[in-house]
Structures are given as structure tokens and as C-alpha cells.
Amino acid sequence: MYRILIRFYEELNDFLPRDRRKTDIEFTFPGRRSAKDLIESFGVPHVEVDLILVNGESVDFGYIIQNGDRISVYPVFESFPVKNVTRLRDLPLRNPRFVLDVHLRKLARRLRLLGFDADFTDGRGDSELAEISEREGRILLTRDRRLLMRRNVSRGICIRSTDPWIQTDEVLDRLRLRDECRPFTRCIECNGLIDEIPKNGSDKTIRPYVPEGVLSWCDEYFRCSGCGKIYWKGSHYEKLKSIAGKFFHGDGQ
């Protein structure tokens, strides 16, 4: 039997029963166990962890727990630089490219509105989501903590809220992305980049897709490089601009 003392810090406590939050936990178990297996046995996905200290020394997920170990588990840090002390990942988590599971459609649209690369498609299973995340280096966003415990997932966030507005705040705050928002640079529908249509070629390229009433007053148009959707700054633009302005620091477009 192995007897250890373990403590989880900050938002990692969200995954624990109330009686185990923000306190040292005495834990006994039989047989050999890695740090990753031990941490996830408490319901904490490994992708939520940025630093593991065992008896004051940083270890990786493959470390084999020893009898009497004192273990401290820390979440993704917001301001404290852990690059020189953590052994868990070579690259920082805060590369704002995402892949989202089937339950986060509205969150995907809001992230796209703010200019983030948010890959979302209906019908994807857990294996496909995990593969895309690992292959393309995307941060996997999901409310399914079991999905984040897959070995081939190294970058992910477990979304706590069911409200898409709060979910958006969660992602921006966890990764400190409010200053990185670039509203209206991505298509809400397909995630493609949006480019301005040159004025000298706008008439013939947009006329079939824009109402006559809009053509009579608007001379500035934009096209999605992915699906070809045409955008212009009408009443819908002002509404979306108001929504986007709630999430980021800046003047928008």
C-alpha cells in the first residue's frame, strides 16, 4: 500500500467534492501508479494541470508515485511564468486555436465573432475531436472531463458553465485573451477568414448576393474566404459590434 498527501490548487478544486477542496488530502492506494493516473483518479483532467510538485520538485505525468510523497497540483497559470520549472508540456497552452465538441456550437460562434480560430462541426465523436486537437495543436474545449483525460489530448479546457455568454468569459479569462480579440475577421458560419472586397470589382462580384436596397447605399463589402458569404455593415453589424464589445479591450472595427 502507498500512502501519500496531495493538494489541488485554485480552479482545479472545481473538480473535487466539497470536502476535498483547498485542503491536504490523505490518500492510500495499492500498486504502482503514475502522477497522471493519480491526478485523474480524483476527476481532474491532466490538460487542466500545468505544474506538479512532488516533495518540492517539479515532475512530469509519468513520474511513479512513491510511498510518503507530498504532492501539489497546480492549474494553468495566468501570470506566474512556469516555463523553467514545469515538466508537463514544451509549448504554452495559450495558443488561441480551438476545436469544440458538439455541445458548444454557440460558444464556437462567439469565439469566431471575436476573431478566434474555432473549429466546430456537428457529429464529431470523441476520438475525432482528440485526434484533431493533437494533430493541429488546437485547444480542445468541452464539458466532458472524460474526453480531456484521453492520453492523446495534451491541450484542453473543461468548460464549467452551460451558459454560452459565461462560457466565452471563461475561455477569455482562463487564457487571458481579451486583448487578443479581433472582431469581424472570421466568418461566424464556417470559421473562414474575412477579406475586404476591392471597390473596383465589388459591383459584379456582390450584386447576385446582396439585396437591391443595400446596394443603393452601401459601398463597403467583405467576403468569407471559406464559404464565400458576403458581409456588410448594416443593422446586424451594429448588433454584433455591441455583443463583441462586451468581451474585449479595444475599439473593434
Secondary structure, 3 states (H helix, E strand, C coil): CEEEEEEECHHHHHHCCHHHCCCCEEEEECCCCEHHHHHHHCCCCHHHEEEEEECCEECCCCCECCCCCEEEEEECCCCCCCCCCCCCCCCCCCCCEEEECCCCHHHHHHHHHCCCEEECCCCCCHHHHHHHHHHHCCEEEECCHHHHCCCCCCCEEECCCCCHHHHHHHHHHHCCCHHHCCCCCECCCCCCEEEECCHHHHHHHHHHHCCHHHHCCCCCEEEECCCCCEEECCHHHHHHHHHHHCCCCCCCC
